[in-house]
Amino acid sequence: MRKRSVGINVRVSVTEKRKMTLMAKRCGLSLSEYLRQRALGYEPGGHPPKEAFNVLDKLDEIAENCSAREGAAINAQTDRMRDLLIGGN
């Protein structure tokens, strides 16, 4: 049985709808769920673009060509960046 049974109609411009749909997609949510979360005070998290992780992988490759000490420092920083991108601390 469906819990949500009451609808709310809101008029928006084409541009506003396009932007809301894009933001929902970035968060991996339907437009309805995105708007529901925002209206209830939640800030849905987005999914970082794949390219961000590709850049970090490239930095790891560069670290392999550095001295052990420098490479370890670079890897530590890229690990921290990955944690931030996926919502870690």
DODOVO-310510 format. One line per 8 residues: their letters; for each residue x, y, z of N, C-alpha, C, O. Coordinates in nm, 2 decimals. Each point is the difference from the previous one (the first is absolute). Layout:
BEGIN
A> X,Y,Z,X,Y,Z,X,Y,Z,X,Y,Z | ... $
//
This chain:
BEGIN
MRKRSVGI> 0.08,-0.12,0.00,-0.08,0.12,0.00,0.09,0.13,0.00,0.10,0.00,0.07 | -0.14,0.09,-0.15,0.08,0.12,-0.01,-0.03,0.10,0.11,-0.12,0.03,0.03 | 0.22,0.02,0.04,-0.01,0.09,0.11,-0.04,0.14,-0.04,-0.07,0.07,0.06 | 0.13,-0.03,-0.17,-0.02,0.14,-0.05,-0.12,0.00,-0.09,0.00,-0.06,-0.11 | -0.10,0.13,0.15,-0.13,0.00,-0.08,-0.05,0.14,-0.04,-0.09,0.02,-0.07 | 0.16,0.08,0.12,-0.04,0.14,-0.02,0.10,0.07,-0.09,0.12,0.00,0.02 | -0.17,0.06,-0.13,0.08,0.07,-0.09,0.01,0.15,0.02,-0.09,0.06,0.06 | 0.20,0.00,-0.10,0.01,0.15,0.01,0.04,0.04,-0.14,0.10,-0.05,-0.06 $
NVRVSVTE> -0.17,0.14,0.00,0.03,0.06,-0.13,0.07,0.13,0.01,-0.05,0.09,0.07 | 0.16,-0.07,-0.13,0.08,0.12,0.00,0.03,0.04,-0.14,0.04,-0.08,-0.08 | -0.06,0.20,0.04,0.03,0.05,-0.13,0.14,0.06,0.00,0.04,0.08,0.08 | 0.04,-0.12,-0.18,0.13,0.05,-0.02,0.03,0.03,-0.14,-0.08,-0.05,-0.09 | 0.18,0.12,0.06,0.04,0.03,-0.14,0.07,-0.12,-0.06,0.04,-0.09,0.08 | -0.03,0.08,-0.21,0.07,-0.11,-0.06,0.15,0.00,0.05,0.05,-0.11,0.02 | 0.01,0.22,-0.01,0.14,0.01,0.05,0.01,-0.05,0.14,0.09,-0.07,0.03 | -0.18,0.11,0.06,0.00,-0.04,0.13,-0.01,-0.16,0.01,0.07,-0.06,0.08 $
KRKMTLMA> -0.17,0.01,-0.16,-0.02,-0.14,0.00,0.13,-0.08,-0.04,0.04,-0.10,0.05 | 0.02,0.16,-0.16,0.12,-0.07,-0.05,0.11,0.00,0.10,0.07,-0.10,0.02 | -0.05,0.21,0.06,0.10,0.01,0.10,-0.03,-0.09,0.11,0.09,-0.07,0.05 | -0.22,0.06,0.00,-0.03,-0.09,0.11,0.02,-0.15,-0.04,0.04,-0.08,0.08 | -0.08,0.05,-0.21,0.02,-0.13,-0.05,0.15,-0.04,0.00,0.03,-0.11,0.04 | 0.05,0.20,-0.08,0.14,-0.02,-0.01,0.06,-0.02,0.14,0.08,-0.09,0.02 | -0.12,0.17,0.08,0.05,-0.01,0.13,-0.05,-0.14,0.06,0.08,-0.06,0.07 | -0.20,0.02,-0.09,-0.05,-0.13,0.05,0.08,-0.11,-0.06,0.04,-0.09,0.07 $
KRCGLSLS> -0.01,0.10,-0.20,0.08,-0.11,-0.07,0.14,0.00,0.06,0.05,-0.11,0.02 | 0.01,0.22,0.01,0.14,0.00,0.06,0.00,-0.07,0.13,0.10,-0.05,0.04 | -0.22,0.06,0.03,0.00,-0.06,0.13,-0.05,-0.15,0.00,-0.01,-0.07,0.10 | -0.02,0.03,-0.22,-0.05,-0.14,-0.02,-0.14,-0.02,0.05,-0.04,-0.11,0.04 | -0.04,0.22,-0.04,-0.14,-0.01,0.05,-0.10,0.04,-0.11,0.03,0.06,-0.10 | -0.15,-0.11,0.12,-0.11,0.05,-0.09,-0.03,0.15,0.03,0.04,0.05,0.11 | -0.10,0.02,-0.20,-0.03,0.14,0.02,-0.09,0.01,0.12,0.02,0.09,0.09 | -0.12,-0.18,-0.07,-0.09,0.01,0.11,0.08,-0.02,0.13,-0.03,0.07,0.10 $
EYLRQRAL> 0.11,-0.17,-0.09,0.08,-0.03,0.12,0.09,0.12,0.03,0.02,0.04,0.12 | 0.05,0.02,-0.22,0.09,0.11,0.02,-0.08,0.12,0.06,0.04,0.06,0.10 | -0.15,-0.03,-0.16,-0.08,0.11,0.05,-0.06,-0.02,0.14,0.00,0.09,0.08 | -0.04,-0.22,-0.05,-0.04,-0.03,0.13,0.11,0.02,0.10,-0.03,0.06,0.11 | 0.14,-0.11,-0.14,0.12,0.02,0.10,0.03,0.14,0.02,0.02,0.05,0.11 | -0.01,0.03,-0.22,0.03,0.14,0.02,-0.11,0.08,0.08,0.04,0.08,0.08 | -0.16,-0.11,-0.11,-0.11,0.06,0.07,0.00,-0.03,0.15,-0.04,0.08,0.08 | 0.09,-0.20,-0.05,0.00,-0.04,0.14,0.13,0.03,0.07,0.03,-0.04,0.12 $
GYEPGGHP> 0.05,0.12,-0.18,0.12,0.05,0.06,0.13,-0.08,-0.02,0.10,0.03,0.06 | -0.11,-0.14,-0.14,0.12,-0.08,-0.02,0.08,0.06,-0.12,-0.06,0.05,-0.09 | 0.19,-0.08,0.09,0.08,0.04,-0.12,0.05,-0.13,-0.06,0.10,-0.05,0.05 | -0.16,0.00,-0.15,0.05,-0.12,-0.06,0.14,0.01,-0.06,0.03,0.11,-0.05 | 0.05,-0.21,0.07,0.14,0.01,-0.05,0.00,-0.04,-0.14,-0.08,-0.08,-0.05 | 0.17,0.13,-0.02,0.02,-0.03,-0.14,0.10,-0.11,-0.02,0.08,-0.03,0.09 | -0.07,-0.02,-0.21,0.10,-0.09,-0.04,0.11,0.07,-0.07,-0.03,0.06,-0.11 | 0.15,-0.07,0.15,0.11,0.07,-0.07,0.02,-0.06,-0.14,-0.03,-0.12,-0.02 $
PKEAFNVL> 0.06,0.20,-0.07,0.02,-0.05,-0.14,0.12,-0.10,0.00,0.09,0.01,0.07 | -0.10,-0.10,-0.16,0.10,-0.10,-0.02,0.13,0.06,-0.03,0.11,-0.05,0.04 | -0.11,0.16,-0.11,0.13,0.07,-0.04,0.08,0.04,0.12,0.12,0.00,0.00 | -0.19,0.04,0.11,0.07,0.03,0.13,0.09,-0.11,0.05,0.11,0.01,0.04 | -0.17,-0.13,-0.05,0.08,-0.12,0.04,0.11,-0.04,-0.10,0.10,-0.05,0.04 | -0.13,0.08,-0.16,0.11,-0.02,-0.11,0.12,0.08,0.03,0.11,-0.04,-0.02 | -0.13,0.17,0.06,0.11,0.09,0.03,0.08,-0.05,0.12,0.12,0.00,0.00 | -0.19,-0.05,0.10,0.07,-0.06,0.12,0.08,-0.12,-0.04,0.11,-0.02,0.06 $
DKLDEIAE> -0.17,-0.06,-0.14,0.07,-0.12,-0.05,0.13,0.04,-0.07,0.11,-0.06,0.01 | -0.12,0.17,-0.09,0.12,0.04,-0.08,0.10,0.06,0.10,0.12,-0.03,-0.02 | -0.16,0.09,0.13,0.10,0.05,0.10,0.06,-0.12,0.06,0.12,0.01,0.04 | -0.19,-0.11,-0.01,0.06,-0.12,0.06,0.11,-0.06,-0.10,0.11,-0.05,0.05 | -0.14,0.05,-0.18,0.10,-0.04,-0.10,0.13,0.08,0.01,0.11,-0.05,-0.01 | -0.13,0.18,0.02,0.11,0.10,0.01,0.08,-0.03,0.13,0.12,0.00,-0.01 | -0.19,-0.03,0.12,0.07,-0.03,0.12,0.09,-0.12,-0.01,0.10,-0.01,0.07 | -0.13,-0.09,-0.16,0.08,-0.12,-0.01,0.14,0.04,-0.06,0.10,-0.07,0.02 $
NCSAREGA> -0.09,0.18,-0.09,0.12,0.05,-0.06,0.08,0.09,0.09,0.11,0.05,-0.04 | -0.16,-0.03,0.16,0.07,0.09,0.10,0.08,-0.08,0.10,-0.01,-0.13,-0.01 | 0.08,0.19,0.09,0.07,-0.07,0.11,-0.11,-0.06,0.09,-0.11,0.04,0.00 | 0.16,-0.14,0.08,-0.10,-0.07,0.09,-0.07,0.10,0.09,-0.12,-0.01,0.02 | 0.20,0.10,0.03,-0.05,0.10,0.10,-0.10,0.09,-0.07,-0.11,0.03,0.05 | 0.14,0.03,-0.16,-0.09,0.09,-0.08,-0.12,-0.08,-0.05,-0.11,0.05,0.01 | 0.13,-0.17,-0.06,-0.11,-0.08,-0.05,-0.10,-0.03,0.11,-0.12,0.01,-0.02 | 0.17,-0.04,0.14,-0.09,-0.03,0.12,-0.08,0.12,0.04,-0.11,-0.01,0.03 $
AINAQTDR> 0.18,0.13,-0.04,-0.07,0.13,0.03,-0.11,0.02,-0.10,-0.11,0.05,0.04 | 0.14,-0.07,-0.17,-0.10,0.03,-0.10,-0.12,-0.10,0.02,-0.12,0.04,-0.01 | 0.15,-0.17,0.03,-0.10,-0.10,0.02,-0.09,0.03,0.12,-0.12,-0.02,0.00 | 0.18,0.07,0.11,-0.08,0.04,0.12,-0.10,0.11,-0.04,-0.11,-0.01,0.05 | 0.16,0.10,-0.13,-0.09,0.11,-0.03,-0.11,-0.04,-0.10,-0.12,0.04,0.02 | 0.15,-0.13,-0.11,-0.10,-0.04,-0.09,-0.10,-0.09,0.07,-0.12,0.00,-0.03 | 0.16,-0.08,0.13,-0.09,-0.08,0.08,-0.10,0.09,0.08,-0.11,-0.03,0.01 | 0.17,0.14,0.04,-0.09,0.10,0.07,-0.10,0.06,-0.09,-0.12,0.01,0.03 $
MRDLLIGG> 0.16,0.02,-0.15,-0.09,0.06,-0.10,-0.11,-0.10,-0.04,-0.12,0.04,-0.01 | 0.16,-0.17,-0.01,-0.10,-0.10,-0.03,-0.11,-0.01,0.11,-0.12,-0.01,-0.02 | 0.17,0.01,0.15,-0.09,-0.01,0.11,-0.09,0.12,0.01,-0.12,-0.02,0.02 | 0.16,0.14,-0.05,-0.08,0.12,-0.01,-0.11,-0.02,-0.11,-0.11,0.04,0.02 | 0.16,-0.09,-0.13,-0.10,-0.01,-0.12,-0.11,-0.10,0.03,-0.11,0.02,-0.05 | 0.14,-0.12,0.12,-0.10,-0.11,0.03,-0.07,0.02,0.13,-0.08,-0.08,0.05 | 0.11,0.19,0.02,-0.07,0.03,0.12,0.06,-0.05,0.13,-0.06,0.00,0.10 | 0.19,-0.04,-0.11,0.07,-0.04,0.12,0.05,0.12,0.08,-0.03,0.12,-0.03 $
N> 0.09,-0.15,0.14,0.05,0.12,0.09,0.15,0.02,-0.03,0.05,0.09,0.06 $
//
